[in-house]
Amino acid sequence: MAIKLSIEDISEINVITKALSVIIRGGDALFFNGELGAGKTAFIKGLCGHLGIDKRLVTSPTFSILHIYNANEPISIVHADIYRLGEGADITEIGLVEYLEEPSFIVMVEWAEFLDAELISSIPHLDIFIGFHSNALPAFYGRNKHKDKNNKDENCCECGYYNCDDHYEDERRRIILDFKKGGWQDREDVFLHQIKKGGIYYERVDT
């Protein structure tokens, strides 16, 4: 079973990334998936900060595909976003396979669902899913409260309107970490101990 974390405020991600930084070491791979705009890059930025990277240097590699940051020596961090490569992404040309095999690198991949399934199964890794709370809406849904009284969306909220300030920039998130699928089960207890100290609620869920 995986670990599901429910957060009410984006600032709580700092507790989670700090807990992860305690158990991460050179040669690790973290595979990120989730909803568009839910905060994968923000999560990686926070994690890199706890690993000794100036967070101002951590940006989305959407167009460049790869960014490399020098962390606490002798470790470097490879941050990849393979969304533009599409399903069955060929990552050999960008050198990602070599980084995944090198113990002096920590590799973090956004949109890892596009990686080849055989490659995913062959590499020890931590699966991380970041999504909106089931009742939350992304910030880009708009800000004008009840601007159009005829524009109703049953799935918005109790008010029933699509553009509602009550859900503008809703910060609630659900973060699911699967330690067992990628062979990280020996680190799960340490991670849970850290987030308990930070006051983060969690539950075990099937994946």
C-alpha positions, 0 to 999 in steps of 0.5 A: 500500500502507498502513503497518502498525505492530505495537506490544506496549505502549500506551506505544508509541502515544506514538511514533506520535502524536508522529511524526504531529504532525510532519506534521499542519497546519491543514486536515487530516482524519484518519479513524479506524476500528477495533475497539471498545475498541481505543484510537481515543480514546486515540490522539487524546488522545495526538496532541492532546497533541503538538499543544499540547492539555492531554490531560486535556481530550480525552475521547470525544465519543460523546454530544455528537458534537463536541468542539473544542479550541484548539491552538497558535494559530491552529489548533483541533482538531475531535474527532468521534465519529459512531458514534451517527449510524449509516451514511450519517451526515448531518454537515451539521447538526453543522457537520462539513462546514464544519470539514472545509473550513476551513484553521484546523481539524484534524478527527479523526473516529472511526468515519469508516466511517459517513461518506458514501462520496462525501464521503470520496472528495472530501476529502484525509485520512489513514485510520487503523485501530486494532485488537487484535493478531490473538491479543489480547483486549479488557480487558473479556473478564474477569480471572478466570483459568480461572474456569469450566473448562468455558468454553473458547474455542478462539480465546482462547490456548494455555490454551484458556479464555475468562477468562484472566489471560494476556490481561487488558488485552492491550496489543498493537495493530495500527495501519494508516495509509493515506497514499495513499488520501486523498492524503497520500503526500507525507508518508509518508517523513517519518512513517516516518523519525520512527517508525524513530527511535522504534524502531517496527516497520512493514511495508507491507500491501495494503488 
